[in-house]
Amino acid sequence: MGALPAWLAALPARPRRAALVPTAANPLASAPYVQAAADLLTSEGLVVEYLDLEHAAHDDVRRVLTRSQVVFVVGGYAMFLLQHARRSGFARLAATAIRSGSLAYVGISAGAALAGPDLRSFQDADDPGIVSSTAGLGLVPFVVLAHRDRGRAARHDRQAAELPWPVVSIRDDQAVTVAGTGWSIRSSPG
């Protein structure tokens, strides 16, 4: 999350409102990073509105995304997030707004994975999500594998060799930034 201030400053217009999607973290006993994300967005001058896709109706999602310039999707259970992103209409509405340029996307962990072409590598027996397809939002042509520095380097390398899409494996202090068709990995400052 350390790269967020510079990323926000580089956007064509400074955003005023952010939709924070905590859904992937809902099944977890504790997820302090949800509040940390809200605090960071607030410290950057954004008004934060929570958008819990588990309980949101299509009209709720449309209304919140229409008044937001940034959507921040936190991590947790990827399939649970995907299930509710589809059921609520978020997957279609967010992808359309992001592609039109009216909404910017930030995702951490499962939230970053959701932006990619597919989430099959995130299927886990512990994940309470139920999906018939693991297709992601397709906002980027690669799969983001987060937390490389948490003992996952070998697993990431194995997944990169097995998956039919390009894989970008990042540490917790890194972010993938995308502009148009280009992308880069940025380290968090300090």
N, CA, C and O of each residue as an XYZ file, in Angstrom:
760
protein
N       0.820     -1.200      0.000
C       0.000      0.000      0.000
C       0.858      1.256      0.000
O       0.356      2.360     -0.209
N       2.153      1.082      0.235
C       3.038      2.232      0.290
C       3.182      2.972     -1.026
O       3.552      4.146     -1.032
N       2.903      2.318     -2.128
C       3.020      2.956     -3.438
C       1.781      3.775     -3.796
O       1.782      4.493     -4.797
N       0.728      3.673     -2.989
C      -0.543      4.329     -3.328
C      -0.443      5.849     -3.445
O      -0.965      6.400     -4.414
N       0.198      6.557     -2.511
C       0.230      8.027     -2.642
C       0.814      8.513     -3.972
O       0.244      9.398     -4.610
N       1.938      7.946     -4.389
C       2.549      8.368     -5.660
C       1.659      8.005     -6.843
O       1.560      8.763     -7.807
N       1.009      6.836     -6.766
C       0.112      6.416     -7.844
C      -1.067      7.374     -7.953
O      -1.430      7.790     -9.054
N      -1.665      7.724     -6.821
C      -2.789      8.666     -6.834
C      -2.376     10.004     -7.426
O      -3.114     10.603     -8.208
N      -1.185     10.468     -7.045
C      -0.689     11.759     -7.539
C      -0.440     11.732     -9.040
O      -0.494     12.776     -9.690
N      -0.169     10.559     -9.600
C       0.124     10.443    -11.032
C      -1.127     10.304    -11.891
O      -1.035     10.346    -13.118
N      -2.292     10.141    -11.274
C      -3.520     10.023    -12.062
C      -3.804     11.335    -12.781
O      -3.423     12.396    -12.288
N      -4.464     11.288    -13.935
C      -4.742     12.509    -14.708
C      -5.524     13.557    -13.910
O      -5.292     14.755    -14.071
N      -6.433     13.123    -13.065
C      -7.188     14.043    -12.200
C      -7.167     13.477    -10.787
O      -7.337     12.275    -10.585
N      -6.962     14.336     -9.833
C      -6.900     13.885     -8.438
C      -8.284     13.370     -8.010
O      -9.260     14.120     -8.056
N      -8.377     12.094     -7.594
C      -9.678     11.557     -7.177
C     -10.154     12.163     -5.866
O      -9.353     12.572     -5.026
N     -11.474     12.215     -5.707
C     -12.081     12.749     -4.492
C     -12.723     11.666     -3.642
O     -12.759     11.763     -2.415
N     -13.227     10.639     -4.301
C     -13.965      9.577     -3.601
C     -13.433      8.204     -3.993
O     -13.066      7.963     -5.143
N     -13.401      7.307     -3.001
C     -12.967      5.935     -3.241
C     -14.007      4.969     -2.698
O     -14.580      5.182     -1.629
N     -14.236      3.916     -3.447
C     -15.059      2.803     -2.980
C     -14.093      1.741     -2.466
O     -13.204      1.303     -3.198
N     -14.260      1.328     -1.223
C     -13.404      0.311     -0.620
C     -14.181     -0.995     -0.528
O     -15.208     -1.070      0.147
N     -13.682     -2.027     -1.212
C     -14.360     -3.324     -1.270
C     -13.657     -4.288     -0.306
O     -12.569     -4.778     -0.606
N     -14.278     -4.561      0.859
C     -13.676     -5.435      1.864
C     -14.058     -6.902      1.719
O     -13.637     -7.722      2.535
N     -14.830     -7.252      0.722
C     -15.519     -8.532      0.611
C     -14.618     -9.748      0.769
O     -14.993    -10.687      1.472
N     -13.456     -9.767      0.149
C     -12.573    -10.937      0.217
C     -12.155    -11.245      1.650
O     -11.837    -12.390      1.973
N     -12.155    -10.238      2.502
C     -11.745    -10.410      3.899
C     -12.896    -10.816      4.815
O     -12.661    -11.181      5.967
N     -14.118    -10.762      4.333
C     -15.279    -11.047      5.190
C     -15.192    -12.372      5.939
O     -15.515    -12.401      7.127
N     -14.773    -13.474      5.309
C     -14.748    -14.746      6.029
C     -13.614    -14.866      7.061
O     -13.600    -15.815      7.845
N     -12.686    -13.938      7.069
C     -11.544    -14.008      7.983
C     -11.929    -13.541      9.384
O     -12.772    -12.658      9.541
N     -11.311    -14.132     10.391
C     -11.567    -13.732     11.776
C     -11.076    -12.313     12.041
O     -11.671    -11.580     12.831
N      -9.998    -11.934     11.382
C      -9.428    -10.600     11.572
C      -8.780    -10.160     10.268
O      -8.106    -10.946      9.603
N      -8.986     -8.917      9.914
C      -8.389     -8.361      8.693
C      -8.078     -6.883      8.920
O      -8.757     -6.015      8.371
N      -7.051     -6.591      9.728
C      -6.732     -5.190     10.025
C      -6.324     -4.382      8.799
O      -6.367     -3.152      8.833
N      -5.934     -5.046      7.724
C      -5.529     -4.331      6.519
C      -6.704     -3.611      5.851
O      -6.491     -2.687      5.067
N      -7.928     -4.018      6.146
C      -9.089     -3.310      5.587
C      -9.124     -1.896      6.165
O      -9.261     -0.921      5.427
N      -9.001     -1.792      7.474
C      -8.989     -0.466      8.113
C      -7.745      0.315      7.698
O      -7.811      1.529      7.509
N      -6.617     -0.371      7.556
C      -5.393      0.307      7.121
C      -5.581      0.914      5.729
O      -5.108      2.020      5.467
N      -6.264      0.201      4.841
C      -6.542      0.742      3.502
C      -7.448      1.959      3.591
O      -7.209      2.964      2.921
N      -8.485      1.875      4.412
C      -9.393      3.017      4.584
C      -8.643      4.212      5.152
O      -8.833      5.341      4.700
N      -7.803      3.970      6.129
C      -7.032      5.056      6.743
C      -6.078      5.700      5.739
O      -5.926      6.922      5.718
N      -5.441      4.880      4.912
C      -4.512      5.415      3.910
C      -5.257      6.269      2.884
O      -4.808      7.363      2.542
N      -6.375      5.779      2.402
C      -7.169      6.553      1.442
C      -7.630      7.876      2.056
O      -7.569      8.924      1.413
N      -8.085      7.815      3.287
C      -8.534      9.028      3.982
C      -7.375     10.002      4.170
O      -7.539     11.209      3.996
N      -6.206      9.478      4.524
C      -5.045     10.350      4.720
C      -4.611     11.025      3.419
O      -3.939     12.057      3.439
N      -5.000     10.435      2.295
C      -4.704     11.029      0.987
C      -5.802     11.987      0.525
O      -5.782     12.472     -0.606
N      -6.759     12.251      1.415
C      -7.794     13.242      1.128
C      -9.033     12.702      0.442
O      -9.875     13.482     -0.002
N      -9.167     11.391      0.344
C     -10.336     10.817     -0.316
C     -11.441     10.524      0.694
O     -11.178     10.146      1.836
N     -12.660     10.704      0.255
C     -13.824     10.265      1.019
C     -13.989      8.785      0.693
O     -14.059      8.407     -0.476
N     -14.052      7.949      1.725
C     -14.106      6.501      1.530
C     -15.512      5.986      1.809
O     -16.112      6.282      2.842
N     -16.014      5.213      0.865
C     -17.315      4.566      1.019
C     -17.101      3.058      0.892
O     -16.559      2.581     -0.105
N     -17.531      2.319      1.906
C     -17.404      0.858      1.862
C     -18.442      0.294      0.901
O     -19.590      0.736      0.863
N     -18.005     -0.698      0.125
C     -18.885     -1.387     -0.817
C     -18.682     -2.883     -0.621
O     -17.819     -3.486     -1.259
N     -19.471     -3.475      0.258
C     -19.359     -4.899      0.550
C     -20.199     -5.670     -0.461
O     -21.428     -5.663     -0.395
N     -19.531     -6.329     -1.387
C     -20.215     -7.017     -2.471
C     -21.017     -8.218     -1.992
O     -21.945     -8.653     -2.673
N     -20.671     -8.756     -0.835
C     -21.421     -9.898     -0.305
C     -22.875     -9.513     -0.047
O     -23.771    -10.346     -0.177
N     -23.107     -8.262      0.316
C     -24.448     -7.818      0.687
C     -25.034     -6.781     -0.267
O     -26.157     -6.319     -0.065
N     -24.287     -6.415     -1.295
C     -24.726     -5.345     -2.197
C     -25.594     -5.879     -3.335
O     -25.361     -6.962     -3.872
N     -26.581     -5.099     -3.673
C     -27.396     -5.360     -4.859
C     -26.775     -4.623     -6.044
O     -25.952     -3.725     -5.862
N     -27.168     -5.001     -7.240
C     -26.655     -4.393     -8.464
C     -26.778     -2.869     -8.421
O     -25.826     -2.170     -8.768
N     -27.931     -2.343     -8.004
C     -28.126     -0.889     -7.956
C     -27.216     -0.225     -6.942
O     -26.774      0.902     -7.165
N     -26.922     -0.898     -5.825
C     -25.993     -0.357     -4.831
C     -24.605     -0.205     -5.440
O     -23.952      0.826     -5.277
N     -24.167     -1.236     -6.137
C     -22.845     -1.220     -6.768
C     -22.777     -0.102     -7.796
O     -21.822      0.675     -7.801
N     -23.768     -0.010     -8.659
C     -23.797      1.034     -9.688
C     -23.729      2.422     -9.065
O     -22.973      3.279     -9.521
N     -24.523      2.637     -8.024
C     -24.582      3.944     -7.364
C     -23.221      4.327     -6.753
O     -22.749      5.449     -6.940
N     -22.601      3.401     -6.032
C     -21.317      3.694     -5.388
C     -20.222      3.912     -6.431
O     -19.441      4.858     -6.316
N     -20.155      3.052     -7.442
C     -19.110      3.204     -8.449
C     -19.290      4.479     -9.264
O     -18.303      5.085     -9.681
N     -20.516      4.891     -9.494
C     -20.776      6.110    -10.263
C     -20.228      7.348     -9.562
O     -19.755      8.274    -10.220
N     -20.289      7.372     -8.237
C     -19.805      8.560     -7.515
C     -18.350      8.428     -7.056
O     -17.845      9.318     -6.371
N     -17.670      7.343     -7.418
C     -16.266      7.127     -7.034
C     -15.352      7.302     -8.242
O     -15.742      7.069     -9.386
N     -14.132      7.716     -7.950
C     -13.122      7.793     -9.006
C     -12.090      6.676     -8.864
O     -11.334      6.399     -9.795
N     -12.065      6.035     -7.686
C     -11.139      4.938     -7.404
C     -11.915      3.832     -6.721
O     -12.774      4.091     -5.878
N     -11.609      2.594     -7.088
C     -12.121      1.445     -6.345
C     -10.903      0.692     -5.814
O      -9.973      0.390     -6.562
N     -10.922      0.394     -4.518
C      -9.822     -0.285     -3.837
C     -10.358     -1.616     -3.330
O     -11.217     -1.650     -2.449
N      -9.849     -2.716     -3.888
C     -10.332     -4.054     -3.554
C      -9.261     -4.764     -2.729
O      -8.157     -5.016     -3.211
N      -9.602     -5.083     -1.475
C      -8.622     -5.715     -0.588
C      -8.550     -7.217     -0.816
O      -9.336     -7.789     -1.570
N      -7.589     -7.839     -0.147
C      -7.356     -9.262     -0.271
C      -8.120    -10.098      0.735
O      -8.855     -9.590      1.582
N      -7.919    -11.393      0.610
C      -8.602    -12.372      1.444
C      -8.848    -13.604      0.592
O      -7.930    -14.129     -0.037
N     -10.077    -14.057      0.576
C     -10.446    -15.249     -0.194
C     -10.848    -14.855     -1.617
O     -11.842    -14.162     -1.830
N     -10.049    -15.313     -2.583
C     -10.241    -14.911     -3.982
C     -11.542    -15.428     -4.589
O     -12.231    -14.686     -5.289
N     -11.886    -16.678     -4.334
C     -13.110    -17.230     -4.924
C     -14.356    -16.599     -4.291
O     -15.361    -16.381     -4.968
N     -14.281    -16.314     -3.009
C     -15.384    -15.634     -2.324
C     -15.588    -14.254     -2.945
O     -16.718    -13.841     -3.205
N     -14.489    -13.550     -3.178
C     -14.550    -12.241     -3.827
C     -15.132    -12.365     -5.230
O     -16.025    -11.601     -5.599
N     -14.640    -13.311     -6.008
C     -15.111    -13.497     -7.377
C     -16.604    -13.829     -7.405
O     -17.342    -13.284     -8.226
N     -17.047    -14.705     -6.528
C     -18.468    -15.065     -6.454
C     -19.336    -13.826     -6.276
O     -20.324    -13.644     -6.987
N     -18.967    -12.982     -5.332
C     -19.798    -11.817     -5.033
C     -19.577    -10.668     -6.022
O     -20.460     -9.830     -6.205
N     -18.404    -10.627     -6.657
C     -18.180     -9.626     -7.707
C     -19.116     -9.899     -8.878
O     -19.629     -8.967     -9.497
N     -19.334    -11.155     -9.177
C     -20.251    -11.516    -10.260
C     -21.706    -11.344     -9.847
O     -22.492    -10.730    -10.569
N     -22.069    -11.887     -8.679
C     -23.462    -11.868     -8.237
C     -23.999    -10.444     -8.114
O     -25.151    -10.182     -8.460
N     -23.178     -9.533     -7.626
C     -23.612     -8.157     -7.386
C     -23.594     -7.281     -8.633
O     -24.147     -6.182     -8.624
N     -22.968     -7.754     -9.700
C     -22.819     -6.945    -10.910
C     -21.532     -6.141    -10.927
O     -21.233     -5.470    -11.915
N     -20.760     -6.201     -9.838
C     -19.516     -5.446     -9.751
C     -18.577     -5.792    -10.899
O     -17.981     -4.894    -11.495
N     -18.432     -7.076    -11.222
C     -17.480     -7.490    -12.258
C     -17.728     -6.737    -13.563
O     -16.793     -6.209    -14.166
N     -18.962     -6.688    -13.989
C     -19.295     -6.018    -15.250
C     -19.236     -4.499    -15.114
O     -18.635     -3.819    -15.946
N     -19.866     -3.968    -14.056
C     -19.930     -2.509    -13.883
C     -18.547     -1.894    -13.686
O     -18.228     -0.874    -14.296
N     -17.731     -2.507    -12.840
C     -16.394     -1.968    -12.587
C     -15.529     -2.056    -13.836
O     -14.854     -1.091    -14.194
N     -15.545     -3.211    -14.503
C     -14.722     -3.368    -15.704
C     -15.089     -2.325    -16.764
O     -14.207     -1.755    -17.406
N     -16.374     -2.078    -16.945
C     -16.821     -1.080    -17.923
C     -16.329      0.315    -17.544
O     -15.822      1.045    -18.395
N     -16.474      0.688    -16.275
C     -16.053      2.020    -15.817
C     -14.535      2.180    -15.894
O     -14.040      3.250    -16.245
N     -13.805      1.130    -15.569
C     -12.340      1.194    -15.617
C     -11.872      1.327    -17.067
O     -10.989      2.130    -17.368
N     -12.452      0.557    -17.940
C     -12.054      0.639    -19.354
C     -12.408      1.988    -19.977
O     -11.719      2.450    -20.885
N     -13.475      2.618    -19.495
C     -13.859      3.930    -20.024
C     -12.995      5.052    -19.460
O     -13.008      6.168    -19.980
N     -12.246      4.764    -18.403
C     -11.389      5.773    -17.785
C     -12.051      6.554    -16.678
O     -11.429      7.459    -16.122
N     -13.296      6.243    -16.330
C     -13.980      6.997    -15.272
C     -13.688      6.453    -13.874
O     -14.052      7.080    -12.880
N     -13.033      5.289    -13.789
C     -12.743      4.664    -12.507
C     -11.344      4.061    -12.563
O     -10.985      3.397    -13.535
N     -10.557      4.298    -11.514
C      -9.224      3.693    -11.398
C      -9.321      2.525    -10.424
O     -10.135      2.554     -9.501
N      -8.503      1.505    -10.619
C      -8.577      0.267     -9.847
C      -7.311      0.057     -9.033
O      -6.197      0.184     -9.541
N      -7.502     -0.266     -7.761
C      -6.409     -0.670     -6.886
C      -6.807     -1.995     -6.270
O      -7.922     -2.135     -5.767
N      -5.920     -2.961     -6.302
C      -6.210     -4.244     -5.674
C      -4.993     -4.749     -4.926
O      -3.866     -4.622     -5.405
N      -5.219     -5.322     -3.749
C      -4.131     -5.963     -3.032
C      -4.466     -7.441     -2.874
O      -5.595     -7.805     -2.543
N      -3.480     -8.274     -3.113
C      -3.603     -9.723     -2.972
C      -4.761    -10.248     -3.834
O      -4.686    -10.166     -5.060
N      -5.815    -10.778     -3.232
C      -6.945    -11.291     -4.025
C      -7.562    -10.183     -4.874
O      -8.063    -10.447     -5.967
N      -7.529     -8.953     -4.384
C      -8.045     -7.822     -5.156
C      -7.222     -7.565     -6.403
O      -7.767     -7.191     -7.441
N      -5.900     -7.765     -6.310
C      -5.042     -7.636     -7.492
C      -5.294     -8.793     -8.448
O      -5.324     -8.604     -9.664
N      -5.475     -9.986     -7.902
C      -5.736    -11.162     -8.739
C      -7.029    -11.009     -9.530
O      -7.111    -11.445    -10.679
N      -8.037    -10.393     -8.922
C      -9.330    -10.213     -9.584
C      -9.195     -9.439    -10.892
O      -9.969     -9.662    -11.823
N      -8.232     -8.542    -10.973
C      -8.043     -7.730    -12.180
C      -7.521     -8.532    -13.364
O      -7.637     -8.084    -14.505
N      -6.957     -9.693    -13.121
C      -6.340    -10.484    -14.169
C      -7.313    -11.314    -14.986
O      -8.528    -11.212    -14.816
N      -6.764    -12.144    -15.882
C      -7.606    -12.941    -16.777
C      -8.281    -14.126    -16.094
O      -9.344    -14.566    -16.532
N      -7.673    -14.650    -15.022
C      -8.220    -15.850    -14.397
C      -7.675    -15.997    -12.979
O      -6.563    -15.564    -12.676
N      -8.483    -16.618    -12.114
C      -8.105    -16.803    -10.721
C      -7.949    -18.272    -10.346
O      -7.938    -18.593     -9.158
N      -7.831    -19.168    -11.311
C      -7.786    -20.604    -10.995
C      -6.657    -20.961    -10.043
O      -6.803    -21.886     -9.244
N      -5.540    -20.258    -10.105
C      -4.419    -20.581     -9.216
C      -4.704    -20.193     -7.769
O      -3.917    -20.505     -6.875
N      -5.820    -19.517     -7.535
C      -6.187    -19.096     -6.182
C      -7.251    -19.992     -5.557
O      -7.680    -19.746     -4.430
N      -7.680    -21.029     -6.274
C      -8.666    -21.949     -5.710
C      -8.028    -22.678     -4.538
O      -6.899    -23.163     -4.621
N      -8.782    -22.743     -3.442
C      -8.283    -23.323     -2.212
C      -9.451    -23.989     -1.496
O     -10.558    -23.450     -1.484
N      -9.222    -25.127     -0.916
C     -10.290    -25.853     -0.221
C     -10.872    -25.045      0.939
O     -12.025    -25.254      1.317
N     -10.099    -24.134      1.501
C     -10.581    -23.309      2.621
C     -11.434    -22.127      2.167
O     -12.144    -21.528      2.975
N     -11.370    -21.793      0.893
C     -12.094    -20.628      0.372
C     -13.582    -20.958      0.276
O     -13.956    -21.910     -0.410
N     -14.441    -20.183      0.954
C     -15.876    -20.484      0.944
C     -16.610    -20.046     -0.327
O     -17.816    -20.262     -0.444
N     -15.902    -19.437     -1.272
C     -16.540    -18.981     -2.500
C     -16.933    -20.132     -3.406
O     -16.253    -21.157     -3.465
N     -18.047    -19.949     -4.113
C     -18.548    -20.947     -5.051
C     -18.700    -20.272     -6.409
O     -19.511    -19.362     -6.576
N     -17.909    -20.730     -7.373
C     -17.954    -20.144     -8.716
C     -18.009    -21.257     -9.753
O     -17.489    -22.351     -9.538
N     -18.642    -20.964    -10.872
C     -18.677    -21.931    -11.967
C     -17.554    -21.659    -12.969
O     -17.235    -22.512    -13.797
N     -16.965    -20.479    -12.890
C     -15.854    -20.098    -13.758
C     -14.869    -19.286    -12.928
O     -15.272    -18.516    -12.055
N     -13.595    -19.455    -13.196
C     -12.575    -18.697    -12.464
C     -12.083    -17.481    -13.254
O     -11.085    -16.869    -12.876
N     -12.761    -17.127    -14.334
C     -12.360    -15.970    -15.139
C     -12.424    -14.695    -14.309
O     -13.408    -14.437    -13.615
N     -11.351    -13.899    -14.392
C     -11.291    -12.631    -13.675
C     -11.880    -11.498    -14.501
O     -12.576    -11.734    -15.488
N     -11.599    -10.270    -14.092
C     -12.134     -9.102    -14.791
C     -11.440     -8.858    -16.138
O     -11.996     -8.179    -17.001
N     -10.259     -9.392    -16.320
C      -9.553     -9.213    -17.588
C      -9.079     -7.791    -17.826
O      -8.950     -7.367    -18.974
N      -8.820     -7.057    -16.770
C      -8.334     -5.682    -16.910
C      -6.872     -5.643    -17.321
O      -6.424     -4.694    -17.964
N      -6.137     -6.673    -16.949
C      -4.730     -6.814    -17.324
C      -4.538     -8.212    -17.915
O      -5.289     -9.128    -17.581
N      -3.548     -8.386    -18.785
C      -3.376     -9.691    -19.446
C      -2.481    -10.663    -18.671
O      -1.996    -11.641    -19.240
N      -2.263    -10.406    -17.400
C      -1.382    -11.252    -16.602
C      -2.017    -11.529    -15.243
O      -2.915    -10.815    -14.797
N      -1.526    -12.584    -14.602
C      -1.979    -12.966    -13.268
C      -0.991    -12.387    -12.262
O       0.216    -12.602    -12.376
N      -1.505    -11.650    -11.274
C      -0.651    -11.106    -10.223
C      -0.629    -12.094     -9.058
O      -1.669    -12.439     -8.496
N       0.561    -12.535     -8.712
C       0.758    -13.389     -7.543
C       1.466    -12.549     -6.486
O       2.623    -12.164     -6.657
N       0.773    -12.276     -5.413
C       1.316    -11.423     -4.350
C       1.986    -12.251     -3.260
O       1.838    -13.472     -3.200
N       2.713    -11.570     -2.417
C       3.342    -12.140     -1.211
C       4.509    -13.078     -1.535
O       4.729    -14.060     -0.826
N       5.246    -12.784     -2.586
C       6.408    -13.612     -2.948
C       7.389    -13.725     -1.784
O       8.050    -14.750     -1.619
N       7.477    -12.679     -0.988
C       8.434    -12.648      0.114
C       7.963    -13.405      1.359
O       8.660    -13.405      2.374
N       6.829    -14.030      1.301
C       6.320    -14.800      2.446
C       6.539    -16.302      2.222
O       5.674    -17.117      2.543
N       7.683    -16.652      1.677
C       8.008    -18.050      1.447
C       7.283    -18.659      0.262
O       7.147    -19.880      0.176
N       6.816    -17.821     -0.649
C       6.023    -18.319     -1.774
C       6.757    -18.265     -3.113
O       6.150    -18.522     -4.153
N       8.033    -17.942     -3.107
C       8.764    -17.777     -4.366
C       8.741    -19.045     -5.209
O       8.457    -18.983     -6.406
N       9.036    -20.192     -4.607
C       9.058    -21.445     -5.372
C       7.670    -21.767     -5.919
O       7.540    -22.205     -7.063
N       6.639    -21.555     -5.115
C       5.269    -21.818     -5.568
C       4.898    -20.887     -6.716
O       4.290    -21.321     -7.695
N       5.262    -19.605     -6.603
C       4.983    -18.651     -7.683
C       5.683    -19.081     -8.973
O       5.092    -19.038    -10.052
N       6.943    -19.495     -8.852
C       7.692    -19.916    -10.039
C       7.041    -21.141    -10.678
O       6.969    -21.236    -11.903
N       6.567    -22.078     -9.854
C       5.889    -23.267    -10.367
C       4.587    -22.881    -11.074
O       4.291    -23.384    -12.157
N       3.812    -21.985    -10.453
C       2.557    -21.536    -11.060
C       2.820    -20.813    -12.377
O       2.072    -20.985    -13.340
N       3.871    -20.011    -12.423
C       4.206    -19.286    -13.653
C       4.496    -20.253    -14.795
O       4.169    -19.976    -15.949
N       5.111    -21.387    -14.471
C       5.416    -22.384    -15.498
C       4.172    -23.157    -15.932
O       4.122    -23.670    -17.050
N       3.170    -23.244    -15.056
C       1.973    -24.046    -15.341
C       0.824    -23.257    -15.958
O       0.031    -23.815    -16.716
N       0.725    -21.978    -15.648
C      -0.416    -21.191    -16.105
C      -0.259    -20.772    -17.564
O       0.858    -20.532    -18.022
N      -1.375    -20.680    -18.300
C      -1.298    -20.277    -19.706
C      -1.208    -18.758    -19.906
O      -1.167    -18.291    -21.044
N      -1.178    -17.989    -18.818
C      -1.076    -16.534    -18.901
C       0.255    -16.097    -18.325
O       0.853    -16.818    -17.526
N       0.718    -14.941    -18.715
C       1.908    -14.389    -18.057
C       1.613    -14.173    -16.570
O       0.476    -13.901    -16.184
N       2.634    -14.297    -15.763
C       2.509    -14.141    -14.314
C       3.449    -13.036    -13.855
O       4.598    -12.968    -14.294
N       2.962    -12.174    -12.975
C       3.785    -11.158    -12.338
C       3.784    -11.476    -10.846
O       2.750    -11.378    -10.186
N       4.924    -11.850    -10.330
C       5.077    -12.228     -8.927
C       5.713    -11.062     -8.180
O       6.798    -10.602     -8.534
N       5.024    -10.589     -7.138
C       5.526     -9.412     -6.410
C       5.609     -9.667     -4.906
O       4.890    -10.494     -4.344
N       6.513     -8.923     -4.286
C       6.662     -8.935     -2.825
C       5.629     -7.981     -2.214
O       4.988     -7.208     -2.925
N       5.481     -8.044     -0.911
C       4.528     -7.175     -0.227
C       4.890     -5.698     -0.338
O       4.015     -4.840     -0.222
N       6.163     -5.389     -0.561
C       6.572     -3.983     -0.676
C       6.587     -3.507     -2.125
O       7.191     -2.481     -2.437
N       5.923     -4.251     -3.014
C       5.886     -3.884     -4.420
C       4.446     -3.727     -4.902
O       3.505     -4.249     -4.304
N       4.311     -2.998     -5.991
C       3.012     -2.817     -6.640
C       3.213     -2.891     -8.144
O       4.272     -2.537     -8.663
N       2.191     -3.352     -8.828
C       2.184     -3.329    -10.288
C       1.320     -2.141    -10.685
O       0.153     -2.064    -10.301
N       1.880     -1.226    -11.444
C       1.094     -0.100    -11.928
C       0.899     -0.257    -13.429
O       1.809     -0.659    -14.155
N      -0.297      0.065    -13.871
C      -0.665     -0.103    -15.267
C      -1.144      1.237    -15.814
O      -1.950      1.926    -15.188
N      -0.643      1.590    -16.978
C      -1.092      2.796    -17.683
C      -1.211      2.423    -19.152
O      -0.221      2.096    -19.806
N      -2.429      2.476    -19.658
C      -2.655      2.069    -21.046
C      -2.297      0.608    -21.210
O      -2.811     -0.240    -20.480
N      -1.426      0.299    -22.152
C      -1.008     -1.088    -22.362
C       0.316     -1.398    -21.671
O       0.791     -2.533    -21.715
N       0.908     -0.397    -21.037
C       2.182     -0.611    -20.347
C       1.992     -0.848    -18.866
O       0.993     -0.432    -18.279
N       2.955     -1.518    -18.269
C       2.914     -1.755    -16.841
C       4.330     -1.817    -16.285
O       5.292     -2.060    -17.014
N       4.439     -1.590    -14.971
C       5.740     -1.684    -14.326
C       5.553     -2.106    -12.876
O       4.478     -1.950    -12.296
N       6.619     -2.641    -12.312
C       6.631     -2.990    -10.900
C       7.328     -1.856    -10.156
O       8.423     -1.432    -10.525
N       6.679     -1.380     -9.113
C       7.238     -0.291     -8.320
C       7.376     -0.742     -6.871
O       6.501     -1.411     -6.320
N       8.484     -0.363     -6.279
C       8.676     -0.649     -4.859
C       8.071      0.477     -4.043
O       8.031      1.629     -4.473
N       7.605      0.126     -2.870
C       7.084      1.144     -1.953
C       8.255      1.966     -1.447
O       9.342      1.428     -1.236
N       8.050      3.260     -1.251
C       9.137      4.091     -0.751
C       9.501      3.733      0.692
O       8.669      3.253      1.463
N      10.761      3.981      1.030
C      11.250      3.814      2.403
C      11.234      2.437      2.838
O      11.617      2.143      3.971
